[in-house]
């Protein structure tokens, strides 16, 4: 009798074991979902071992709870497996397992054969036909490395790269690298700045200046159809040394160009007055002495033949030009309407270092500057003026300008005594052009002119957007930016209007009272009907 009472008391508390098992089962399911998200790299949980241990503990509690219930209430368990409820329950279990199996097979097939669909009204996530054609014509696999620091969101870039991968038939893959935590990888890739993507195919590589469909496809086309592009740096006038070292050398600029598949050489027209036929662009970086008339004649014929120059001339105050004529400057005036002003920019916008001219604005109409995200700073720069009316067939563009709170100081004696101040009628008022470009629409000749060379030297190349604007200028001069034209989709703008108080009341009544009330009324009605039928 005592034993029966004891068994009866144990059965009274069996439901506790069932509750523990139920709670543990819910926790197991939730933790399993979390582990799945972590495995898919949708988010990080910090310490994975802790979450894995919690999963095993919750699973163990589920098993222990069910076992304890079976021990404490064996009659209930026996009736469950042998009675009418067992038959109904087994049928439900079979249906449940069948549904789970079907969903598993569907998801497995979808995972093994990924297909992306764009359900947006304006097809804003659909790649252009030129892009799809480029991806379809990939001769071999392309690997992309996206250099994004923690300061720059990479979500849009990931979406775009996923789209490229999904439409490449397995010939395009990518990864992300943080240039702040892995600067060696960025340097080896020849990447300066943030948000750039390097594409590699075999031994060839190209760099997209931004994570846009246009820039990615331009880089992709260059990768598919590689051509040799040779850049020459002029020597013989005290120009920066591309093979030297120290802050004034151009070794970083050279290595960066070489990393983009350019061949970089030097050219001395004083020693050998012949421009090589493979010269795509000639860079004149900070001459200390003026070029000769004969050299400029050679360069003029070279550009008239559809080639290009990138000119970086410092203020005469920091050179050995003295009062000697400058045939190169005269050529830029006569043929391009570009004047290198004989001044030194004083930029009060940079109060701590007024000789560091800062690009307060940039052109959105030039491929050189349209995608730049960082400002360029030109230390000890001269300003550049553009003719009111450019020469026939020439289009000039101002690339970067200082703020209005600046001027071009023309009295160099005041610089020596640190008493420079703006003199109306004598000095040049801001905003001032610091870099300009010109293109002849008939010959296709191009020039890019900077009133400074220090910004691209090793000591300042990596500062802000200095390296970007120099490399972009060489790319543009070498005609490496307009391989294809893509018109991106313009997404439709939609706005969300906040509901009024009356609308909020209607929403709350519908969600909290009306819908649940209908379910309650339906349930009570069904119960009443069943009661009347006996």
N, C-alpha and C positions, 0 to 999 in steps of 0.2 A: 504493500500500500504506500509506504514511504517512497519506494522507488518510482511509482507512478506519479506521485506528486512532484517529485524532483524532475521527471521527464517533462511533465506539464509546464513547470516553471521555465525550463530551458526553451521549450517551443514558443513561449510568450515573447522571448527576446530574439527569436530567429530573424525577425524583420530588420533588426539593427545590422546584422551581417549582410542582409540583402541591400540595405541602404548604402553601406560602406562599399559593397561591390559595385553598385550603380554609380556612385560618385567617382570611384576609382576608374570605372570604365569610361565615363565622360572625360576625365582628366587624361586617360590614355589616348583617347581619340584626338583631343586638342593638342597634346604634346606630339603625337604622330604627325599631325598637320604642320605644326611648327618645324619639325625635323624635315618634312618634305619641302617646305619653303626654303629652309637653310640649304638643303641639297641642291635646289634649283638656283641658289644664290640670289634669291629675291630680297633677302635681308640677312643681317648678321645678328647672332644671339650673344655675342661676347665670348663666353666660355662654352664650347659645344659639349664638353664632357659633363658639365653640371646638368644640362638639359637631357642628355642621354641617360644619365643616372636616374633623373626624375621620371623618365618614361618607363624604365625597367621597374622602378619602385611602384608606380601606379599600376602597371600590368600585374605585378606580384600581388598587390592588394586586391585587385579584381579577382584573381584566382583564389586567393585565401578567403575572401568574402563569400564567394560561391560555394567553396568547399565547406566553410563553417555553417552556411545555411543548410547544406545537405546533411551535415552531421546533426544539427539542432532540430531540423524538421524533415526527417526522412520520409514521413508519410506524404507530405505535400509534394516532395520531389517525385515520389512513386506515382501519385495521381496525375502529375503533370505529363509524365512520359507514357502513361497507359490509358488515360481517359480521352474524352472527346476533345478537350482542349489541346491535347498532344497532336491529334490529327490535324486540327485547324492550324495549330502552331507550326507543325512540320510543313504544311502546304505554304504557309506564309514565309517560312524560312527558305524553302526551295525557290519561291518567287523572288525573294530578296536576293539570294545568291545569284539567280539568273540575271537579274537587273544589274548587279554589281559586275558580273562577268561580261555582259554586253558593253557596259560603259568602259571596262578595262580594255577590251579588244578595240573599241572605237578610239580611245585615247592612245593606245599603242600604235595603231595604224596612222593616226594623225601625227604622232611624234616621229615615226619613221619616215613619213612622207609629208613634211611641212608645206603648207600652202597658205600664203597670206592673201587676204581680201580687204579691199578698201571700201568701207561702207559709208564714208563721209560723203555729204551731198556734193561737194566741189572736188572730190577725188584729190584732196590735198596730200595724201600719202602715197600717191601713185607716181612711179618714176616716169620721166619723159621717155619718149620712144628712142631718142638718141642714146640715153643711158642704157636702156634695155638692149639696144643693138651692141653697144660697147661690151656689156657683160656677156652677151651671147657669143661675141667674137674673141673671147679670151683664149689665147693659145695654150696657156697653162695657168696653174693656180696663182692667185695674187693674195698676199698677206698684207694686212694693214695694221699699223701701230699708231693709235691715237694718243697724242701727248696732251693730257689734260691734268692740270693741277687741281688741288682741292678748292681753289678760289673760283674755278670756272665750272659751271654746270655742264655735265656730259650727257644729260638725258636725251636732248635732241640729236646729238651725234650718235648715240647708241641706236636710236630709232632709225636713223638714216643708214647706218652700217648694217643693221639687221635687215633692212629692206634690200640693200645691195646683196647681202649674203643669200637671202631667200630667192633672189632672181638670178643667181649665178650658176645654178646647177652644180653646186659643190665646188666652184672654182674661186670663191672669195671667202676669206675668213679674216677675223680681226681680234685685236686685244688692246687694252688701255694701259698706258704707262704714265706715272706721275713724274714730270721732269724735275720737280723739287726734291723728291726722295730718291730719284734715279737720274742725276744729271749726266752721268757717264753715257747712258743710253741715248739721251737727247743730243749730246755732243757728237757721238759716233754716227747718229742719224743725220747730222747737219741741220738740226732743228733749232731755231731761235724763236723765242716767244712762246705763247700758250695757245692751245686749241688747234694745233696743226696735226696733219695725218700723213705718215710716210707709207707709201705703197711699194712693195717689192715683188718682183717677178723674176725668178732666176737670179742672175747677177745684176739686174738693173733695178733702179729705184727712183721714185719721184716723190715730191712732197706737195701736198695740197695745203694751201695757205689758210684754209678755214674749213670747217665741217659743213659745207654746203654741197648740194648736188652738183652745181656748176663746177666748183673747184675740184671736187673728187673726180668728175668725169674728165676734166681737162688733164689731170694728172694721170688718169687711167689711159687716155688716148696717147699721151706722151710715152707711157710705159709700153703700150702695144706697138707703137711705131717709133722706136728710138733712133735718133739721128745724132751725129757728132756735132757738138756746138763748142767752138773754140773762142775763148775770151782772152784778149791780149791787154796787158797793163803796160802803158807807155813808160819808158825810162829815159834817162839822159839829162833830166832837168831838175834833179833833186826830189823826184816823186817818192812816195812811200814804198818801202821794200816789202814785196809780197812773200819773200823767203826769209825775212829777218825776224827778230824777236824784240820785245819791249813794247811799250805803250804806243809808239808811233808807227809800228810795223802794220802790215795788212795781211798777216799770216792767217788770222781767223777768217777774214773775208775770203781768202784764197781757199782754205780748207772747206768752208761752207759751200762755195761754188763747186768745188770738186765733188763734194758729197751729193750734189744734185746732177751728177753726170756731165758737168762742164769740164773741158780741158782748159787749164789756165796756163798761159805763157807770158813772157815779157817781150817787148818790142822796142828797139832802139832805132829810130828813123834817122838819127844823126850819123850812126855808124853804117847803116844800110838803108838807104831811102827807098824801100820797097815794102808795101803792105802785103802780107801773105794772103793768098786767095782763100784760105780757110778761116780767116778772121770774121767772126760773126759780129763781135762788138769790141770796141777799144775803150778802155777805161783810162782816164787821165786823172790820177789821184794826187792832188796837192803839189803841183810843180813849184819849185822855189825860184826858177828862172823861166822867162817866157819862151814859148815855142818859136821856132824860126818861121819865116814866111814860106819857105819851101816845104816844111813839115805840114803847115796848115793847108797848103795847096794839095798835098797828098791826101790829107784827111778829108778835105772838101770833095775831091773826086771819089773817094771811098764812100762817103755818105750819100753822094748823088747817085751812086750805084745801088742804093737800097739798103745800105748797112747803117751802123749806128755808133754814136759816141755817148759815153757817160763821163761828164766833166765835173770835177770837184776842185774848185779854186778857192783858196783861202784869201782873206783880206790882204791887200798889199802890205799892210802894217806888219804882218807876220812872215813876209817873204823877202826875197832879195831882188824883187822886180825894180825897186827904186822908181825912176821916172822913165824906164825903158818902155817902148811901145809893146803892146800885147796883141799880136796878130790873131791868136785864138779868140780873144774877146771881141775883136773887130769882126771876125767871121761870124760869131754868134749874133752880133747886131745886124749885120748886112743880110745874112741868109735866113735868120730865124726870128729877128725882132726881140732877141733876149739880151739884156744889158746887165753885166756884172757891175753893180754900183761900187764906187770907190769909197766905201764906208765900213763901219763896224757896228753891228746891231747891239743896242743897249735895251735889254728887256726887263722893265720894272715889274712885270708880272712875276718874275723870279727874283724876288727882293734879296734873297740870300746870295745869289750869284748872277748879277745882271748881265754878265757876258755869256751866260748860257741861254741862248735863244731857244725858247720852247714853242713847239707847234701847237698853237691854240686852236687852229682849225685845219681841216684837211679836205681835199677834193673828193666828192662822192662820184665824180664822173670819170675818174682814171682807175684802171686796174691796179695801178701801183699803190694807191692809198685807200681804195673803197672798202677793203676788208681789214684795215689796220685797227687794232683795239688798243694799242699803246701809243703814247705820244713819242715824238722824236725830239731829241735835245741836241742842238748843234752848238758846241762851245766855240766862241770866238769866230762868229760867222759874219759874212757880208750879205747885204740884201741883193735881190735881183728884181729888175724892172722889166715889164713886158710892154712892147710897143702898143699904142692905142689901136693901130691897124697892123695886123701881122702881114709879113710879106706874102705875095701871091702863092696860093696852094698850101700854105702853112697853117696848121692849127696848134696854138700854144695853150697850155693848161698850167695854172698855178696849183702845185701839189700840196704844199703846206705853207701856212702863214703864222706870223706872230700875232699877239693880241694888240689891240689899239694902244695899249699902255707901253709902247716901245717906240724907238726911233733909230734911224741910221746915222751914227755920229760920223761927221766928215772931217772934224778938226782932230787929227791924230795927236797933236801936241797936248791937247787937254787930257788925253788918255794917259800920257806919261806922268802928268801931275795929279791924276785922280780927281780932276775937276770937270769931268764931262757933264754937260747939261744940254737939254734940247734948245736949239736956236732956230726959231721959225725963219723960213726963207733960206736957211743954209743947210740944216739937217733934213733928213727924209722922214716924214711922220709915218707912224704905224697905222694899220697893220702892214707888215712887210713880207714879201715873198722870200722864202728860204730855199725853195727848190721848185723848178718848173720843168715841164717837158714840152717837146715840139715834135710834130710829125708832118712830113711833106706828103700830101695826099696824091701826088703824081709819081714821085720816085720811091715812095714808101720809106725814105730815109727817116731816122729818128735820132733825137738827142734828149738827154736828161742832164740838167745842170743844177749843181748844188753850190751854194756860196760858202762851202766849208768842206774840209776833208777829215778833220779830227774825229768827227762823229762815227766814221766807219773804221777807224784805226783800232788796234787791239785793246787799247785802254778804255774805249767807250762803245765798242761794237755791241756788247751784251747789255748795255744800259737801255732800259725801256724799249722803244721800238726802233732804235737806231739800225740794228742789223737787219730788221725786217724791211725798212724802206730802201736800204741800199740793195739788198738781194732782189727785192721786187723790181727795182729800177733796172737792174741788169736783165732780169727775166723779160721785162717789157721791151727793153731795147733789143734783146735777142729774138723778139717775136715769139715768146714761149708762153703767152697768156691767152691767146685767142684761137686755140685749136678748134674749139666747137662753141656754138652758141646755144644755150638752153634757156627757155623761158619757164621759170618755175611757176607752179600753180599758186594763185593768190587766194588764201583761205578767206571764206566769208566771215565777216564780223558779226557776232551774235552777242546780245546783252541779256542779262537776267534782271527782270524787274521785281523788286521786293513787293510781296503781297501787302494789300492794305489790311487794316484791323478787321474789317468785315470778312475779308477773304481768309484771314488767319483763323477767325472763329469758325467759319464753315469747314476749313481743313481739319481743325481739331475735333469738331463735332462728328465729322465723317469718319475720322481715323479712330477716335476713342469710344464713341457711343453708337453711331449708326451701324457700322460694319460688325463690331462685336455683338451688338444688340440683335441683329438679324440671325447670327449663329445661335444665340441663346434662345430666341423665339422658336427657331427651327428645332432645336434640341428638345425644348419643353413640349412643343406640339407632337413630336414623335413619341415622347414618353406618355403623353395623355392618350394618344391613339392606341398605344400598346396596352395601356391599363384598361381601356374600355373593352378591348378584345379579350381581356382575361389573361 
